[in-house]
Amino acid sequence: MFILRASTIYSVVVSYTTLQKVLKILYKKKLYLIWKVLENENDNTFESESNSSTTECSIQ
């Protein structure tokens, strides 16, 4: 019975840490996208838009 509880606690901890990592990555990507949008709004030249699109493709 104790072994079952320990494994359950372990799986919950593992899933929680994994969720945290995923959320952190998503948050960073969201900030990056917001930053890119703001950068494009500030700089409306065609060159910067094409550069940002190519960098986004290379990152993905």
Secondary structure by P-SEA (a helix, b strand, c coil): caaaaaaaaaaaaaaaaaaaaaaaaaaaaaaaaaaaaaaaaacccaaaaaaaaaaaaaac
